[in-house]
Amino acid sequence: PAPAPRQGGVQPVSAHRSHQHQTPADSPMSRQAPIPGIAAVIAVASGKGGVGKSTTAINLALGLRDLGLKVGLLDADIYGPSVPRLTGLQEKPQLTPEKKMIPLSRFGLSIMSIGFLVDEDSALVWRGPMVMSAINQMLRDVAWGTLDVLVVDMPPGTGDAQLTLAQNVPLKGAVIVSTPQDLSLIDARRGLAMFRKVNVPVLGIIENMSYFQCPECGTRSDIFGHGGARHEAERLGVPFLGEIPLHMDIRSTSDAGNPVVESEPHGPHATIYRTIAGAVRDQLKDAIAAA
Ligand code: ADP
């Protein structure tokens, strides 16, 4: 069938608030041009801020790298870009002669962040249409080269900005990060509903800060109650990708600009992230093989 006509620019969100059935040809997915050279773009999303979405995104990207894939990381969290902190990178990207931005390179990843382009303070004043045009530039006006996977660290939440993003980026799938608390799970459910609305497959849920692991003695405590995300994933019929403990080393390595998969590659946390990365990679195999 002929592709549905592209409805230029950002689509009104209200058009997708209805519960009309969408055929594949109607779906926003079919209107998005793929990004040349990138086999699969995936989103890492969360229902709210502070659940560890960015920490999970970079360690997942590093886990995918460890599986032998060529990986990029796009920090699209315009309200609070964390990638400069997580990587220690600060510099502004250079331009190619064709005026494309050259992503920064760190840990073997190609990295782009809105935090490289604007001061942290001005990142807070983005408005709706600017958000999408900034993110479109970071997707399409960047010399990404050839990538198997581009991991997009989404802005937290499931509001209009996130919905617009989800429907305008050619996503092969989305990973939802949640903590075990009920409230956060409710937010994760909203995230799931949002991606389903725009026909983006949910690759699974990751439970972050799943349990507390004492850095001194290794004892495990289920502070927030444990297993909620696994249960929820089963109930909703999406894969459960894994549990990441709340551990000092995950926080301290992230804040030091050297995430745990990079700084402690043989440690237990890196193993968990790589296992999750394997489950994500398996779901993207066809896209990666077809590229
Ligand atoms: P978000 O992107 O959801 O706002 P961040 O990834 O910035 O969250 O994480 C918020 C804070 O929690 C950071 O200080 C980070 O280092 C810490 N953090 C995230 N995940 C873990 C974890 N599993 N164990 C310990 N600290 C964590």
Boltz pocket constraint, residues with backbone or C-beta under 6 A from the ligand:
constraints:
  - pocket:
      binder: B
      contacts: [[A, 46], [A, 48], [A, 49], [A, 50], [A, 51], [A, 52], [A, 53], [A, 54], [A, 55], [A, 56], [A, 82], [A, 156], [A, 208], [A, 209], [A, 244], [A, 245], [A, 246], [A, 247], [A, 248], [A, 250], [A, 251], [A, 252], [A, 254], [A, 255]]
      max_distance: 6.0
